[in-house]
């Protein structure tokens, strides 16, 4: 096994363990009020997004990079500390930007909204859920 795969596996295991605790402490959420005040995303939101994924005892920094490849979004998700970015699929639905990918323990989903450069959202992975915040670091659209 390569060192980068082992690091990705370790980071994923940490995310799952921490998220399990968060899920046990989470309260039921109803609705997404952030969506009502959010700005619609561009059809192809090329850019660099710095995210803080809320875990029970700390925030896990990550970077989402979306590029325009001949009119098609190509994207990668890189949790802080990992050397290899995970390829992800991007889907825009008005004020929601969906990020779907596969990590060593299974599929994950991130749903983000933004108002100006400020990002809010939620994540789910392995049956666990949580919130995230972040900023649009760079708009690299054409």
One Martini backbone bead per residue (centre of mass of N, CA, C, O) as a GRO file, in nm:
protein
  142
    1UNK     BB    1   0.100   0.034   0.017
    2UNK     BB    2   0.048   0.355   0.019
    3UNK     BB    3   0.075   0.633   0.200
    4UNK     BB    4  -0.174   0.788   0.084
    5UNK     BB    5  -0.380   0.563   0.136
    6UNK     BB    6  -0.339   0.546   0.440
    7UNK     BB    7  -0.417   0.839   0.498
    8UNK     BB    8  -0.700   0.827   0.380
    9UNK     BB    9  -0.799   0.600   0.565
   10UNK     BB   10  -0.745   0.748   0.833
   11UNK     BB   11  -0.922   0.996   0.778
   12UNK     BB   12  -1.184   0.837   0.739
   13UNK     BB   13  -1.191   0.702   1.016
   14UNK     BB   14  -1.202   0.966   1.173
   15UNK     BB   15  -1.464   1.070   1.050
   16UNK     BB   16  -1.642   0.833   1.142
   17UNK     BB   17  -1.592   0.844   1.445
   18UNK     BB   18  -1.676   1.141   1.484
   19UNK     BB   19  -1.956   1.121   1.348
   20UNK     BB   20  -2.083   0.918   1.540
   21UNK     BB   21  -2.089   1.112   1.777
   22UNK     BB   22  -2.255   1.333   1.639
   23UNK     BB   23  -2.507   1.160   1.585
   24UNK     BB   24  -2.569   1.101   1.887
   25UNK     BB   25  -2.597   1.432   1.947
   26UNK     BB   26  -2.804   1.489   1.750
   27UNK     BB   27  -3.058   1.671   1.617
   28UNK     BB   28  -3.339   1.735   1.468
   29UNK     BB   29  -3.386   1.846   1.144
   30UNK     BB   30  -3.567   2.128   0.995
   31UNK     BB   31  -3.488   2.218   0.728
   32UNK     BB   32  -3.332   2.502   0.519
   33UNK     BB   33  -3.286   2.828   0.577
   34UNK     BB   34  -3.033   2.891   0.398
   35UNK     BB   35  -3.166   2.853   0.116
   36UNK     BB   36  -3.354   3.107   0.111
   37UNK     BB   37  -3.080   3.311   0.129
   38UNK     BB   38  -2.948   3.200  -0.112
   39UNK     BB   39  -2.738   3.176  -0.379
   40UNK     BB   40  -2.719   3.093  -0.681
   41UNK     BB   41  -2.559   2.888  -0.881
   42UNK     BB   42  -2.367   2.821  -1.115
   43UNK     BB   43  -2.363   2.587  -1.353
   44UNK     BB   44  -2.031   2.635  -1.331
   45UNK     BB   45  -1.854   2.646  -1.019
   46UNK     BB   46  -1.570   2.755  -1.056
   47UNK     BB   47  -1.334   2.671  -0.789
   48UNK     BB   48  -1.224   2.750  -0.454
   49UNK     BB   49  -1.300   2.561  -0.152
   50UNK     BB   50  -1.312   2.632   0.190
   51UNK     BB   51  -1.353   2.390   0.447
   52UNK     BB   52  -1.552   2.317   0.754
   53UNK     BB   53  -1.590   2.018   0.917
   54UNK     BB   54  -1.811   1.919   1.156
   55UNK     BB   55  -1.700   1.794   1.448
   56UNK     BB   56  -1.720   1.733   1.778
   57UNK     BB   57  -1.395   1.848   1.842
   58UNK     BB   58  -1.370   1.956   1.535
   59UNK     BB   59  -1.239   2.087   1.241
   60UNK     BB   60  -1.228   1.978   0.902
   61UNK     BB   61  -1.028   2.053   0.666
   62UNK     BB   62  -1.106   2.149   0.318
   63UNK     BB   63  -1.083   2.100  -0.046
   64UNK     BB   64  -1.262   2.238  -0.321
   65UNK     BB   65  -1.226   2.164  -0.674
   66UNK     BB   66  -1.344   2.345  -0.964
   67UNK     BB   67  -1.350   2.266  -1.312
   68UNK     BB   68  -1.326   2.354  -1.656
   69UNK     BB   69  -1.399   2.095  -1.908
   70UNK     BB   70  -1.548   2.181  -2.173
   71UNK     BB   71  -1.824   2.239  -1.986
   72UNK     BB   72  -1.717   2.040  -1.759
   73UNK     BB   73  -1.716   1.923  -1.447
   74UNK     BB   74  -1.426   1.909  -1.241
   75UNK     BB   75  -1.354   1.733  -0.928
   76UNK     BB   76  -1.210   1.786  -0.593
   77UNK     BB   77  -1.136   1.626  -0.271
   78UNK     BB   78  -0.943   1.766   0.022
   79UNK     BB   79  -0.840   1.665   0.300
   80UNK     BB   80  -0.658   1.753   0.547
   81UNK     BB   81  -0.344   1.570   0.501
   82UNK     BB   82  -0.388   1.475   0.232
   83UNK     BB   83  -0.242   1.382  -0.087
   84UNK     BB   84  -0.514   1.274  -0.213
   85UNK     BB   85  -0.756   1.341  -0.422
   86UNK     BB   86  -1.099   1.320  -0.468
   87UNK     BB   87  -1.319   1.235  -0.685
   88UNK     BB   88  -1.606   1.433  -0.796
   89UNK     BB   89  -1.948   1.512  -0.811
   90UNK     BB   90  -2.140   1.771  -0.972
   91UNK     BB   91  -2.449   1.941  -0.858
   92UNK     BB   92  -2.690   2.178  -0.970
   93UNK     BB   93  -2.964   2.327  -0.751
   94UNK     BB   94  -2.953   2.631  -0.752
   95UNK     BB   95  -2.872   2.671  -0.408
   96UNK     BB   96  -2.747   2.381  -0.464
   97UNK     BB   97  -2.442   2.196  -0.396
   98UNK     BB   98  -2.344   1.886  -0.510
   99UNK     BB   99  -2.131   1.636  -0.348
  100UNK     BB  100  -2.000   1.331  -0.490
  101UNK     BB  101  -1.845   1.038  -0.334
  102UNK     BB  102  -1.562   0.815  -0.265
  103UNK     BB  103  -1.463   0.635   0.007
  104UNK     BB  104  -1.336   0.373   0.177
  105UNK     BB  105  -1.640   0.354   0.339
  106UNK     BB  106  -1.786   0.515   0.104
  107UNK     BB  107  -2.026   0.725   0.044
  108UNK     BB  108  -2.059   1.083  -0.016
  109UNK     BB  109  -2.219   1.400   0.098
  110UNK     BB  110  -2.246   1.740  -0.019
  111UNK     BB  111  -2.421   2.043   0.085
  112UNK     BB  112  -2.427   2.369  -0.065
  113UNK     BB  113  -2.431   2.712   0.032
  114UNK     BB  114  -2.456   3.068  -0.070
  115UNK     BB  115  -2.342   3.405   0.044
  116UNK     BB  116  -2.139   3.486  -0.137
  117UNK     BB  117  -1.845   3.365   0.019
  118UNK     BB  118  -2.038   3.215   0.204
  119UNK     BB  119  -2.056   2.889   0.356
  120UNK     BB  120  -2.303   2.635   0.377
  121UNK     BB  121  -2.393   2.305   0.531
  122UNK     BB  122  -2.380   1.948   0.453
  123UNK     BB  123  -2.320   1.604   0.565
  124UNK     BB  124  -2.261   1.257   0.446
  125UNK     BB  125  -2.141   0.944   0.617
  126UNK     BB  126  -2.216   0.636   0.700
  127UNK     BB  127  -2.497   0.766   0.841
  128UNK     BB  128  -2.373   1.038   0.888
  129UNK     BB  129  -2.397   1.381   1.017
  130UNK     BB  130  -2.349   1.739   0.925
  131UNK     BB  131  -2.174   2.036   0.929
  132UNK     BB  132  -2.078   2.335   0.733
  133UNK     BB  133  -1.817   2.560   0.640
  134UNK     BB  134  -1.709   2.857   0.440
  135UNK     BB  135  -1.511   2.960   0.144
  136UNK     BB  136  -1.452   3.146  -0.129
  137UNK     BB  137  -1.135   3.171  -0.259
  138UNK     BB  138  -1.183   3.104  -0.582
  139UNK     BB  139  -1.262   3.225  -0.903
  140UNK     BB  140  -1.220   3.006  -1.207
  141UNK     BB  141  -1.389   3.116  -1.410
  142UNK     BB  142  -1.434   3.231  -1.746
   0.00000   0.00000   0.00000
